[in-house]
Amino acid sequence: MKKLVVAALLLSVLNTAVFAGTFKPMIGYGTLLSPSLPDMSAVGHTETKGGLNYGIQYIFSEGKTSYGLEIASLNLYDYKYSQTYLSGFTLATAEVGASITSIPILCILYHDLSDSNEGFAPYFQGGLGLFMNTAKVKFTQTFIGRVESSTSSSDLGGFVGLGAKMSKLDIAAKYYFIQMDESATMFNLTAGINF
């Protein structure tokens, strides 16, 4: 989160001091399309394939075709399970959790599909870059305590998307693809405000 705030401040300074560009914070919700994971949402289990996402974009110029940068945080997968049971004469609780998140840093291409930049202005976007992926697993038990493990990788990936600007409001649909050990894809709907 700190990295995103620092990047947002840096892009804001660049926007006002150096470049005549567009700064856009975004929030959205994504659905993990692949890999195909088993459905584990039985009683007591909570499983989310996708989730709430946020990020920032900076478009360096306002021409018909422009380029820029995107930094985001994508929640790809989240699983939680909790059970209370009797251990001897004491109630004990065991919890298991797993999550996969990705932070893409992408160079993007922006192409305006409208004839004018007033009112409803559809656009195409595409991007390529580095996805920093982190998988975490944690186990908590009343008598043992908490045990955590995580692994990280940096993988290539990108996105293609369509969106529309309506005054300061910006909405987009994006298809992300990440080349990990097994490729992952995500469909994401975002909303942002252009500065």
C-alpha positions as CSV (number, residue, x, y, z in Angstrom):
1,M,0.0,0.0,0.0
2,K,2.9,2.4,0.8
3,K,4.4,1.8,-2.6
4,L,1.1,2.7,-4.3
5,V,0.8,5.9,-2.2
6,V,4.4,6.9,-3.1
7,A,3.8,6.2,-6.7
8,A,0.5,8.2,-6.7
9,L,2.3,11.2,-5.1
10,L,5.1,11.0,-7.6
11,L,2.8,10.8,-10.6
12,S,0.7,13.7,-9.2
13,V,3.9,15.9,-8.9
14,L,4.9,14.9,-12.5
15,N,1.4,15.7,-13.7
16,T,1.3,19.2,-12.3
17,A,5.0,20.2,-12.6
18,V,6.4,18.5,-15.7
19,F,3.9,16.8,-18.1
20,A,0.5,17.7,-19.4
21,G,-1.0,14.3,-18.7
22,T,-3.9,12.6,-17.0
23,F,-3.7,11.0,-13.5
24,K,-6.4,8.4,-12.7
25,P,-6.9,6.6,-9.4
26,M,-9.1,3.5,-10.0
27,I,-11.1,1.0,-8.0
28,G,-12.7,-2.2,-9.3
29,Y,-13.8,-5.7,-8.8
30,G,-12.2,-8.7,-10.6
31,T,-13.1,-12.3,-11.2
32,L,-10.5,-15.0,-11.6
33,L,-11.2,-16.9,-14.8
34,S,-8.3,-19.3,-14.8
35,P,-6.7,-21.5,-13.6
36,S,-9.8,-23.6,-12.8
37,L,-9.7,-24.1,-9.1
38,P,-12.0,-26.5,-7.2
39,D,-15.0,-25.1,-5.5
40,M,-14.3,-25.3,-1.7
41,S,-17.1,-23.0,-0.5
42,A,-18.6,-25.7,1.8
43,V,-20.1,-24.9,5.2
44,G,-17.5,-23.0,7.2
45,H,-15.4,-22.2,4.2
46,T,-15.1,-18.8,2.5
47,E,-13.6,-18.7,-0.9
48,T,-13.3,-15.7,-3.3
49,K,-11.9,-16.1,-6.8
50,G,-11.0,-12.5,-7.5
51,G,-12.0,-9.6,-5.3
52,L,-11.6,-5.8,-4.8
53,N,-8.8,-4.2,-6.7
54,Y,-7.3,-0.7,-6.8
55,G,-4.6,1.1,-8.7
56,I,-3.4,4.2,-10.5
57,Q,-2.8,5.1,-14.1
58,Y,-0.9,8.0,-15.6
59,I,-1.4,8.9,-19.3
60,F,1.5,11.1,-20.4
61,S,-0.3,13.0,-23.2
62,E,-3.9,13.6,-24.4
63,G,-3.6,12.7,-28.1
64,K,-5.6,10.2,-30.2
65,T,-3.0,7.6,-29.2
66,S,-1.1,8.0,-26.0
67,Y,1.1,6.0,-23.6
68,G,1.4,5.7,-19.9
69,L,1.9,3.6,-16.8
70,E,-0.3,1.6,-14.5
71,I,0.4,0.3,-11.0
72,A,-2.4,-1.8,-9.3
73,S,-3.1,-4.3,-6.6
74,L,-5.1,-7.3,-7.8
75,N,-6.6,-9.8,-5.4
76,L,-6.6,-13.1,-7.4
77,Y,-7.7,-15.6,-4.7
78,D,-8.7,-15.8,-1.1
79,Y,-9.6,-18.8,1.0
80,K,-10.5,-19.1,4.7
81,Y,-11.7,-22.0,6.8
82,S,-12.4,-22.0,10.5
83,Q,-13.5,-24.8,12.8
84,T,-14.1,-25.0,16.6
85,Y,-13.7,-28.5,18.2
86,L,-13.3,-30.1,21.5
87,S,-9.8,-31.1,22.4
88,G,-9.9,-33.0,25.7
89,F,-11.9,-30.8,28.0
90,T,-11.1,-27.5,26.1
91,L,-12.6,-25.9,23.1
92,A,-10.0,-25.3,20.4
93,T,-10.1,-23.4,17.2
94,A,-8.2,-24.1,14.0
95,E,-8.1,-21.6,11.1
96,V,-6.6,-22.0,7.6
97,G,-6.1,-19.2,5.1
98,A,-4.6,-18.9,1.7
99,S,-4.4,-15.9,-0.6
100,I,-2.8,-14.9,-4.0
101,T,-2.2,-11.2,-4.8
102,S,-0.5,-9.5,-7.7
103,I,1.0,-6.1,-8.2
104,P,1.3,-5.3,-11.9
105,I,3.6,-2.5,-13.1
106,L,2.7,-2.0,-16.7
107,C,3.5,0.3,-19.7
108,I,0.1,1.0,-21.3
109,L,-1.1,2.2,-24.7
110,Y,-4.2,4.3,-24.8
111,H,-6.2,4.9,-28.0
112,D,-9.2,7.2,-28.1
113,L,-12.0,5.7,-30.3
114,S,-14.2,8.9,-30.3
115,D,-14.1,11.8,-32.7
116,S,-14.3,14.4,-29.9
117,N,-13.2,14.3,-26.3
118,E,-16.5,15.7,-25.0
119,G,-19.3,13.7,-23.5
120,F,-19.1,10.0,-23.9
121,A,-15.6,9.1,-25.2
122,P,-14.9,5.3,-25.7
123,Y,-11.3,4.1,-25.7
124,F,-9.1,1.0,-26.1
125,Q,-6.2,0.2,-23.7
126,G,-3.6,-2.4,-23.6
127,G,-0.6,-2.9,-21.5
128,L,2.5,-5.2,-20.9
129,G,4.8,-5.4,-18.0
130,L,5.8,-7.1,-14.8
131,F,3.4,-8.8,-12.3
132,M,4.8,-9.2,-8.8
133,N,2.8,-12.2,-7.4
134,T,2.6,-13.3,-3.8
135,A,1.0,-16.5,-2.4
136,K,0.5,-16.7,1.3
137,V,-0.7,-19.6,3.5
138,K,-1.4,-19.4,7.2
139,F,-2.5,-21.8,9.9
140,T,-3.6,-20.8,13.3
141,Q,-4.5,-23.2,16.1
142,T,-5.3,-22.6,19.8
143,F,-2.4,-24.6,21.2
144,I,0.1,-24.3,18.4
145,G,-0.3,-20.6,17.6
146,R,0.2,-19.1,14.1
147,V,2.3,-20.6,11.3
148,E,2.7,-18.6,8.1
149,S,4.5,-19.2,4.8
150,S,4.7,-17.2,1.6
151,T,6.3,-17.3,-1.8
152,S,6.8,-14.6,-4.4
153,S,7.5,-14.5,-8.1
154,S,7.9,-11.9,-10.8
155,D,6.1,-12.8,-14.1
156,L,5.3,-11.2,-17.4
157,G,1.8,-10.3,-18.3
158,G,-0.5,-7.7,-19.5
159,F,-4.1,-6.6,-20.2
160,V,-6.4,-5.5,-23.0
161,G,-9.5,-3.5,-22.3
162,L,-12.3,-1.2,-23.4
163,G,-13.5,1.8,-21.5
164,A,-15.3,5.2,-21.7
165,K,-14.6,8.6,-20.3
166,M,-17.7,10.7,-19.3
167,S,-16.4,14.1,-18.2
168,K,-14.1,13.2,-15.2
169,L,-15.6,9.7,-14.6
170,D,-13.9,6.8,-16.3
171,I,-15.1,3.2,-16.5
172,A,-13.3,0.2,-18.1
173,A,-13.5,-3.5,-18.6
174,K,-10.1,-5.3,-18.6
175,Y,-8.9,-8.8,-19.3
176,Y,-5.6,-9.4,-17.4
177,F,-3.3,-12.3,-18.3
178,I,-0.3,-13.4,-16.2
179,Q,2.3,-16.0,-17.2
180,M,3.1,-17.7,-13.9
181,D,3.9,-21.5,-13.5
182,E,0.3,-21.9,-14.7
183,S,-1.1,-18.9,-16.6
184,A,-3.8,-16.9,-14.8
185,T,-6.5,-14.7,-16.3
186,M,-8.8,-12.2,-14.7
187,F,-11.8,-10.1,-15.9
188,N,-11.9,-6.8,-14.1
189,L,-14.4,-3.9,-14.0
190,T,-13.0,-0.6,-12.8
191,A,-14.1,3.0,-12.2
192,G,-11.8,5.9,-11.9
193,I,-11.6,9.7,-11.8
194,N,-9.4,11.7,-14.3
195,F,-7.3,14.5,-12.9
